[in-house]
Amino acid sequence: MSGAVMRAVSQDRFGGPEALHVVQRPVPEPLPTEVRVRVRAAGLNPVDLATRAGGGMADVLGAPPFVLGWDVAGVVDAVAPGVTRFAVGDRVFGFPRFPHEAGAYAEYLTAPARHFAATPAVLDDDRAGALPVAGLTAWHVLVDTARLEAGQRVLIHGAGGGVGHLAVQIAKACGAEVIGTASATKHNALAALGIDDVLDYQRERFETAVCDADLVVDLVGGDVPFRSLEVLRPGGLLVHVVSDVLPAGLAAAAAARGVRATAILAEPDHATLEQLADLATAGALQVLLHDRFPLAAAADAHDLAERTHPLGKVVLTS
């Protein structure tokens, strides 16, 4: 496709959703060990919104222009030398290149083949495109970091969001007792996903309802992680997912109570993507979509994500 052009969503400055606009870019050519993917869906994530505004991964990407997006699902349409995992025509989903620019808000992207996994037949492209970042984040928290075991008790703040609703299901698949906080409008959906108990954070303080938790997953921030230390059992763990660093004073406050606190970032991991695909195929993992937007309406999608608290994920389609 040498000389061909594609649509992409770029920005010339940091700012609000209005900074996003459609541009024409050359269709990229894959380098050795890379595949080119015709993008069908790209999920929105909090890191996208933060980076657009000058936070998030802005320090890594540098000054605009750049193309946002790390969640992607689509079809392999070119394979470079050295690739043995995929062939042209394969459906794939992945979390490529993070924290460097991946450019998922576009019609095509290229990335190392090992940043992708085969899309399971049970997931359409929209749901597959919504899964990688949030699913890997939830897995890295629960399985890799907390090493969650059957019978343990988990409190998930923001259980109805993109990471949260997947974390609920992964924790249940591990055999844990799962409690979540979410607005009342999301309770029925979370009950259908198997959550054991869900609290309306707008009406009750979780500290009065939860105790002896083995793990707290903080997807909210603010004063929530500090308040959450009260509900952990001695030696329990709080994992902060809102940023890659703990809020000032949280580590000391945790140590003073005899508990632990850490922060994480997800990273490209095709082996875990395959585990998520297996859970979906087994019927143990559903991906909830709040809304879909065409690529050209990326600004509207960002506006929705910032003004509301979506149930599940928002995706761009192309």
DOTORTOR-494313 format. One record per residue: residue in one letter; x, z, y of N, C-alpha, C in turn. Coordinates in pm, whole numbers, padded with zeros to 5 digits, always signed. Each point is the difference from the previous one (the first is absolute). Last residue first. Layout:
AXZYXZYXZY...
END
This chain:
S-01415+01291+00215+00046-00130+00051-00015-00108-00109T-00134+00557+00178-00005-00106-00101+00043-00132+00063L+00043+00579+00072-00005-00132+00063+00003-00105-00111V-00178+00542-00021+00093-00107-00035-00022-00121+00089V-00091+00580-00073-00036-00119+00076+00102-00108-00034K-00163+00477-00289+00093-00086+00072-00068-00112+00077G-00204+00506-00148+00084-00096-00071+00082-00083+00098L-00352+00201+00246-00007+00041-00139+00079-00102-00081P+00095+00102+00538-00061-00081-00106-00002+00070-00135H-00006+00153+00509+00073+00050-00117-00056-00072-00121T+00028-00166+00544-00079+00065-00104+00092+00059-00105R+00166-00238+00381-00117+00068+00057-00078+00081-00103E+00392-00269-00111+00038+00106+00094-00120+00079+00051A-00055-00374-00294+00077+00103-00071+00038+00115+00092L-00220-00381+00185-00089+00076-00089+00076+00115-00065D+00255-00296+00256-00090+00078+00086-00093+00086-00084H+00279-00307-00221+00075+00115+00052-00088+00089+00086A-00190-00400-00149+00023+00089-00114+00077+00124+00044D-00065-00342+00314-00126+00071-00025+00016+00098-00117A+00363-00279+00097-00018+00097+00109-00128+00080-00020A+00094-00359-00296+00082+00119-00026-00016+00105+00108A-00210-00458-00104-00066+00117+00059+00078+00129-00025A+00128-00432-00177-00006-00018+00146-00065+00119+00070L+00022-00021-00481+00132+00020+00060-00006-00007+00152P-00449+00146-00239+00089-00115-00011+00130+00027+00076F-00276+00408-00218+00007-00081+00122+00085-00123-00028R-00292+00442-00264+00092-00112-00007-00006-00075+00133D-00121+00542-00193-00037-00125+00067+00110-00102-00021H-00027+00423-00243-00091+00029+00111-00047-00128+00067L+00173+00103-00520+00021-00079+00120-00104+00036+00105L+00242+00232-00475-00115-00012+00089+00038-00078+00125V+00178+00037-00529+00047-00016+00137-00122-00024+00088Q+00092+00257-00506-00075-00094+00081+00059-00005+00140L+00139+00182-00524+00039-00013+00140-00082-00110+00066A-00026+00117-00470+00028+00132+00057+00038-00006+00147G-00091-00356-00349-00120+00050+00067+00019+00135+00066A+00324-00302-00231-00065+00099-00086-00127+00057+00062T+00272-00305+00242-00050-00071-00118-00075+00094-00093A+00218+00184+00376-00115-00080+00041-00062-00071-00120L+00396+00239-00073-00111+00092+00028-00125-00078+00039D+00394-00249-00059-00051+00050-00129-00118+00096+00020A+00229-00154+00381-00077-00108-00060-00060+00043-00133L+00295+00292+00211-00128-00004+00072-00089-00109-00057Q+00433+00025-00169-00076+00117-00044-00137+00004+00068E+00300-00330+00140-00051-00031-00134-00078+00117-00058L+00218+00060+00408-00111-00094+00019-00061-00037-00135T+00389+00254-00008-00119+00080+00030-00120-00088+00031A+00408-00214-00080-00037+00072-00122-00124+00086+00024H+00209-00242+00360-00086-00082-00085-00044+00074-00126D+00153+00132+00499+00016+00059-00133-00090-00075-00097P+00159+00097+00565-00031-00103-00099+00036+00046-00141E-00117+00392+00329+00100-00107+00000-00038-00105-00103A-00203+00467+00318-00002-00087-00118+00107-00107+00014L+00042+00491+00221-00044-00135+00030-00003-00077-00131I-00021+00567+00145+00046-00117-00076-00044-00129+00069A+00087+00591+00053-00063-00123+00048+00054-00117-00082T-00066+00574-00080+00086-00116+00010-00081-00116+00055A+00002+00579-00130-00059-00111+00074+00101-00113+00007R-00129+00517-00277+00089-00110+00036-00075-00106+00078V-00037+00578-00074-00046-00129-00051+00095-00107+00051G-00010+00482+00117+00038-00018-00139-00054-00127-00063R-00028+00169+00467-00113+00034-00087+00034-00018-00147A+00314-00104+00343-00040+00138+00028-00114+00045-00088A+00149-00451-00012+00096+00089-00065-00038+00146+00019A-00256-00327+00226-00021-00006-00145+00092+00098-00072A+00057-00054+00460-00125+00071-00026-00031+00002-00149A+00370-00250+00146+00026+00144+00014-00125+00081-00031A-00040-00468+00004+00085+00041-00112+00027+00150+00005L-00242-00198+00359-00079+00009-00124+00086+00047-00117G+00142-00092+00471-00038+00136-00038-00070+00012-00133A-00012-00466+00244+00094+00106+00036-00055+00136-00040P-00155-00425-00282-00021+00053+00134+00095+00117+00027L+00161-00363-00354-00093+00111+00011-00021+00038+00146V+00117-00507-00163+00067+00127+00031-00107+00109+00011D-00110-00458-00074+00109+00019-00095+00082+00125+00029S-00543-00060+00094+00124-00058+00048+00110+00031-00101V-00442+00095-00119-00032-00061+00129+00123-00064+00062V-00045+00268-00415+00006-00146-00013-00022-00070+00133H+00150+00497-00262-00046-00055+00128+00021-00151-00004V-00054+00417-00378+00065-00128+00028-00066-00061+00122L+00061+00514-00253-00075-00083+00094+00080-00126+00025L-00010+00406-00414+00063-00107+00077-00100-00067+00093G+00093+00518-00281-00072-00125+00012+00065-00095+00098G+00122+00468-00114+00076-00109-00059-00069-00134+00008P-00321+00397+00039+00145+00019+00016+00076-00110-00074R-00475-00154+00144+00049+00111-00082+00148+00020+00030L-00332-00216+00371+00090-00027-00112+00032+00127-00078V-00265-00042+00413-00077-00021-00123+00088-00027-00121E+00159+00069+00461-00075+00119-00042-00066-00016-00136L+00230-00354+00237+00093+00089-00068-00071+00123-00056S-00218-00330+00278-00003-00022-00145+00096+00090-00075R-00029-00022+00482-00112+00076-00057+00001-00009-00152F+00315-00260+00226+00031+00142+00021-00110+00088-00060P-00061-00473-00005+00103+00044-00093+00037+00147+00016V-00330-00185+00302-00043+00008-00139+00112+00042-00095D-00009-00096+00494+00023+00137-00048-00033+00016-00148G+00122-00483+00142-00046+00101+00094+00033+00139-00048G-00069-00396-00365+00092+00045+00104-00062+00102+00093V-00141-00300-00415-00071+00018+00127+00095+00039+00113L+00052-00042-00496-00015-00136+00054-00061+00003+00139D+00233+00339-00400-00040-00005+00140+00002-00144+00050V-00037+00298-00479+00041-00132+00050-00056-00014+00141V+00123+00428-00360-00082-00049+00111+00060-00132+00045L+00026+00338-00472+00047-00110+00084-00101-00025+00111D-00055+00355-00309+00135-00034-00039+00061-00102+00096A-00390+00381+00109+00026-00141-00027+00146-00019-00040D-00286+00414+00119+00085-00021-00118+00017-00147-00036C-00415+00069+00305+00112+00092-00017+00079-00041-00124V-00448-00145+00366+00102-00040-00097+00108+00108-00007A-00378+00021+00303-00060-00054-00122+00101-00028-00110T+00088+00156+00457-00095+00097-00056-00057-00045-00134E+00300-00272+00256+00071+00122-00038-00092+00103-00063F-00149-00422+00193+00040-00006-00141+00070+00127-00045R-00386-00049+00375+00145+00008-00005+00043+00009-00146E-00459-00244+00210+00058+00120-00062+00151-00008-00002R-00284-00339+00205-00093+00113-00009+00061+00126-00059Q+00214-00438+00057-00065+00020+00128-00090+00123+00002Y+00234-00166-00390+00094+00066+00092-00061+00026+00137D-00208-00035-00501-00021-00066+00129+00085+00072+00104L+00091-00038-00549-00037+00085+00112-00016-00084+00126V-00008-00051-00578+00039-00061+00126-00059+00083+00114D+00127-00004-00577-00067+00064+00113+00050-00066+00127D+00106-00190-00423-00067+00122-00048-00076+00071+00110I+00099-00548-00065+00055+00119+00064-00079+00123-00045G-00067-00485-00124+00034+00108-00090+00058+00125+00062L-00198-00434+00175+00137-00020-00047+00050+00115-00086A-00428+00009+00211-00002-00108-00098+00138-00030-00056A-00044+00314+00347-00058+00055-00123-00003-00107-00109L+00132-00132+00426+00105+00077-00066-00052+00064-00129A-00305-00234+00271+00097-00094-00056+00110+00074-00075N-00318+00257+00234-00059-00065-00118+00097-00097-00066H+00130+00220+00406-00008+00089-00115-00056-00068-00124K+00077-00157+00475+00083-00050-00110-00017+00080-00129T-00214+00101+00428-00043-00135-00037+00078-00056-00119A+00102+00427+00210-00115+00005-00090-00043-00139-00047S+00515+00089+00128-00127+00008+00071-00114-00014-00099A+00449+00211-00185-00046-00130+00050-00127+00021+00079T+00399+00248-00359-00071+00014+00127-00033-00139+00050G+00085+00204-00530+00034-00083+00115-00071+00044+00125I+00176+00132-00550-00085+00038+00113+00042-00086+00118V+00082+00012-00571+00021-00062+00130-00106+00043+00100E+00277+00109-00500-00121+00035+00073+00021-00044+00144A+00263-00250-00415-00004+00108+00098-00142+00031+00045G+00202-00350-00312-00067+00116-00055-00011+00118+00095C+00168-00469+00058+00103+00094-00046-00061+00126-00062A-00276-00328+00198+00061-00062-00118+00111+00087-00057K-00200+00131+00403-00093+00020-00111+00056-00061-00129A+00244-00074+00392+00008+00142-00037-00095+00030-00116I-00016-00428+00183+00126+00018-00074+00014+00145-00044Q-00369-00107+00270-00013-00058-00134+00127+00016-00083V-00009+00153+00453-00102+00071-00077-00002-00050-00143A+00266-00231+00309+00062+00123-00047-00098+00083-00082L-00159-00386+00215+00082-00034-00117+00067+00123-00057H-00248+00044+00392-00094-00029-00109+00075-00045-00126G+00259+00105+00398-00073+00113-00056-00088-00035-00118V+00248-00323+00271+00082+00071-00098-00084+00103-00073G-00240-00229+00326+00066-00098-00086+00086+00064-00107G-00383+00320+00180+00075-00108+00062+00070-00090-00100G-00263+00421-00067-00078-00123+00003+00073-00118+00059A+00173+00459-00035-00020-00056-00134-00078-00130-00001G+00228+00340+00326-00025-00141+00025-00027-00075-00128H+00244+00417-00114-00061-00014+00132-00014-00149+00033I+00041+00287-00475+00035-00124+00068-00075-00007+00132L+00162+00370-00414-00083-00017+00119+00049-00123+00074V+00040+00203-00539+00050-00081+00110-00103-00001+00113R+00159+00270-00498-00101-00014+00106+00063-00069+00121Q+00100-00006-00572+00040+00047+00132-00108-00032+00103G-00021-00136-00467-00042+00137+00027+00042+00053+00135A+00284-00395-00213-00139+00031-00032-00028+00147+00025E+00396-00206+00285-00033+00020-00141-00148+00032-00017L+00391-00237+00377-00128+00064-00026-00030+00006-00150R+00397-00101+00322-00002+00003-00148-00125+00075-00049A+00165-00109+00468-00060+00125-00046+00004+00016-00151T+00195-00399+00188+00046+00114+00080-00053+00132-00054D-00115-00417-00215+00146+00003+00014+00049+00124+00073V-00475-00061-00074+00071-00014-00127+00151+00020+00019L-00307+00030+00378-00057+00078-00111+00089+00000-00124V+00125-00248+00406-00028+00141+00031-00032+00078-00127H+00063-00463-00035+00128+00064+00031-00018+00147+00036W-00387-00264-00073+00075+00021-00125+00131+00074+00027A-00265-00127+00372-00069+00103-00079+00079+00032-00127T+00161-00354+00265+00012+00128+00070-00061+00112-00082L-00053-00438-00156+00136+00049-00021+00020+00134+00069G-00412-00210+00071+00015+00040-00139+00138+00054-00031A-00093-00177+00431-00073+00124-00023+00017+00050-00142V+00201-00414+00109+00055+00107+00082-00068+00133-00029P-00165-00393-00250+00140+00039-00018+00048+00119+00082L-00478-00214-00016+00048+00105-00089+00147+00041+00016A-00298-00359+00206-00019+00131+00062+00072+00111-00076G-00016-00457-00147+00074+00004+00125-00012+00132+00072A-00249-00081-00394+00142+00004-00035+00086+00009+00126R-00459-00058+00053+00030+00136-00045+00146+00013-00041D-00147-00426+00134-00019+00093+00111+00036+00142-00041D+00006-00353-00324+00115+00000+00090-00016+00100+00113D-00246+00120-00452+00004-00122+00079+00114+00011+00100L-00022+00257-00483+00004+00011+00146-00007-00138+00063V+00012+00074-00477-00114+00078+00047-00004+00012+00153A+00359-00214-00254-00121-00084+00007-00119+00076+00059P+00510+00126+00140-00087+00011-00118-00130-00078+00020T+00492-00113+00213-00130+00054+00037-00089+00009-00123A+00548+00029+00013-00111-00088-00031-00132+00067+00036A+00435+00134+00279-00047+00013-00138-00114-00098-00021F+00456+00073+00372-00137-00034-00037-00029+00036-00146H+00429+00026+00229-00087+00076+00089-00148-00023-00032R+00369-00229-00214-00019+00134-00053-00074+00093+00097A+00124-00456+00110-00102+00000-00104-00029+00141-00051P+00172-00095+00506+00054+00012-00136-00112+00011-00103A-00143-00256+00434+00056+00133-00025+00059+00001-00141T-00305-00311+00411+00097+00001-00108+00058+00140-00014L-00493-00241+00200+00119+00083+00020+00092-00019-00119Y-00481-00226+00273+00102+00002-00104+00104+00107+00034E-00383-00042+00270-00052-00077-00113+00100-00007-00116A-00035+00428+00341+00035-00141+00008-00056-00071-00122Y+00098+00495+00110-00107-00057+00083+00030-00148+00025A+00314+00265-00237-00119-00025-00083-00117-00055+00080G+00512+00118+00076-00082-00107+00056-00123-00034-00082A+00421+00308-00015-00050-00077-00114-00089-00115+00047E+00415+00346+00212-00116-00086+00022-00035-00078-00127H+00236+00473-00069+00032-00120+00078-00124-00089+00011P+00056+00429-00253-00062+00003+00132+00032-00121+00087F-00138-00129-00415-00010+00120+00084+00130+00078-00004R-00120-00425-00249+00100+00012+00105-00003+00129+00082P-00439-00143-00305+00134-00056+00013+00077+00046+00123F-00405+00100-00341+00036+00077+00120+00142-00043+00039G-00430-00234-00333+00124+00074+00020+00013+00063+00137F-00262-00357-00411-00023+00090+00112+00125+00084+00018V-00184-00504-00257+00087+00116+00016-00049+00087+00115R-00107-00462-00356-00055+00092+00100+00088+00125+00004D+00157-00514-00153-00029+00139-00038-00061+00077+00118G+00165-00461+00020-00138+00017-00043-00036+00141-00040V+00503-00165-00034-00096-00053+00096-00141+00011-00059A+00326+00350-00199+00000-00145+00009-00101-00042+00105F+00313+00481-00144-00121-00072+00038+00022-00150-00001R+00344+00326-00126-00123+00080-00016-00127-00081+00021T+00477-00134+00052-00052-00016-00136-00134+00071-00020V+00385-00200+00400-00126+00069-00025-00047-00029-00141G+00394-00199+00205+00023+00140-00031-00126+00079-00031P-00014-00441+00319+00088+00030-00114+00022+00150-00017A-00454-00122+00239+00140-00034+00023+00083+00028-00125V-00541-00130+00101+00089+00094-00068+00143-00047+00020A-00550-00064+00205+00136-00052-00014+00088+00110-00059D-00464+00066+00063-00004-00146+00012+00139-00063+00004V-00325+00471-00143+00135-00054+00010-00009-00152+00012V-00391+00335+00165+00039-00086-00111+00141-00052+00024G-00256+00476+00184-00016-00144+00011+00048-00071-00125A-00011+00499+00323-00038-00058-00128-00019-00149+00020V+00225+00471+00281-00029-00142-00020-00048-00027-00142D+00190+00378+00417-00092-00012-00113-00033-00146-00022W+00262+00128+00371+00080+00020-00122-00087-00005-00126G+00002-00119+00583-00062-00005-00131+00096+00012-00115L+00056-00214+00535-00028+00124-00072-00046-00026-00143V+00326-00284+00349-00127-00010-00072-00017+00125-00083F+00279-00102+00490+00011+00012-00145-00139-00012-00058P+00302-00048+00519-00111-00024-00093+00038+00028-00146P+00115+00358+00275-00077-00119-00036+00068-00125+00057A+00316+00418-00110-00097-00044+00101-00081-00119-00052G+00195+00307-00383+00053-00039+00129-00110-00048+00092L+00003+00183-00474-00028-00141+00028+00064-00047+00130V+00038+00458-00128+00063-00083-00104-00016-00148+00034D-00203+00324+00274+00145+00012+00015+00074-00084-00103A-00474+00029-00020+00045-00080+00114+00151+00007+00018M-00330+00200-00335+00125-00065-00034+00054-00086+00113G-00336+00380+00130+00014-00048-00136+00138-00055-00030G-00190-00029+00496+00044+00108-00088+00028-00055-00139G-00179-00266+00364+00135+00042+00034+00053+00116-00079A-00429-00256-00039+00001+00073+00126+00138+00048+00042R-00076-00232-00415-00051-00088+00107+00011+00066+00137T+00095+00257-00384+00108-00092+00034-00042-00094+00112A-00322+00300-00177+00104+00072+00074+00111-00094+00044L-00342-00172-00272-00054+00035+00132+00107+00068+00084D+00110-00101-00446-00019-00123+00077-00044+00033+00142V+00035+00347-00316+00131-00040+00050-00008-00129+00080P-00391+00171-00223+00035+00071+00124+00136-00041+00056N-00249-00368-00286+00044+00136-00026+00036+00069+00131L-00263-00476-00244+00043+00076+00118+00036+00141-00042G+00015-00468-00315-00064+00125+00036+00057+00058+00128A-00060-00515-00200+00103+00093+00048-00070+00126+00047A-00090-00491-00316-00049+00122+00066+00119+00086+00038R+00064-00440-00169-00146-00001-00001-00059+00121+00072V+00495-00304-00009-00070+00127+00021-00151-00022-00001R+00423-00245-00240-00111-00040+00087-00089+00121+00014V+00533+00015-00122-00137+00034-00035-00095-00057+00104R+00538-00058-00215-00088-00019+00116-00144+00021-00046V+00481+00217-00201-00115-00088-00017-00066-00020+00135E+00540+00144-00170-00125+00018+00073-00109-00094-00049T+00479+00021-00135-00070+00121-00049-00133+00022+00070P+00306-00338+00259+00018+00040-00141-00053+00139-00027L-00240-00209+00404+00141+00005-00033+00015+00035-00148P-00434-00247+00269+00056+00114-00073+00148-00017-00027E-00288-00188+00430+00052-00046-00128+00062+00118-00074P-00413-00038+00403+00134+00042-00045+00036-00058-00136V-00308-00207+00409-00020+00059-00132+00138+00038-00055P-00077-00017+00534+00038-00081-00118-00034+00073-00129R-00302+00108+00423+00137+00024-00043+00035-00095-00114Q-00394+00122+00421+00045-00093-00105+00146+00031-00032V-00393+00357+00188+00105-00094+00037+00024-00096-00116V-00377+00407+00202+00040-00097-00102+00104-00095+00058H-00076+00529+00154-00054-00134+00021+00056-00095-00106L-00016+00560+00213+00009-00089-00116-00061-00136+00030A-00008+00380+00303+00133-00061-00003+00014-00101-00114E-00388+00285+00073-00002-00126+00075+00136-00068+00005P-00075+00439-00196-00036-00113-00085+00004-00134+00071G+00301+00350+00242-00123+00018-00076-00030-00122-00086G+00513+00069+00129-00123+00030+00071-00117+00021-00093F+00537-00240+00071-00067+00113-00061-00126+00030+00081R+00187-00504-00018+00024+00130+00064-00062+00108-00086D-00037-00455-00115+00115-00017+00089+00038+00129+00070Q-00248-00154-00497-00017+00069+00126+00128-00016+00080S-00294-00242-00457+00120+00056+00059-00037+00079+00125V-00196-00270-00471-00043+00087+00110+00125+00072+00051A-00063-00507-00250+00041+00139-00015-00051+00078+00120R-00029-00527-00270-00049+00097+00098+00054+00138-00035M+00266-00470-00118-00108+00088-00045-00047+00084+00118V+00308-00493-00141-00025+00117+00084-00119+00078-00056A+00412-00375-00188-00140+00040+00012-00012+00124+00087G+00422-00208-00136-00062-00054+00121-00144+00039+00019S+00180+00023-00489+00090-00003+00114-00068-00068+00118M-00143+00125-00469-00083+00000+00121+00086+00000+00125
END
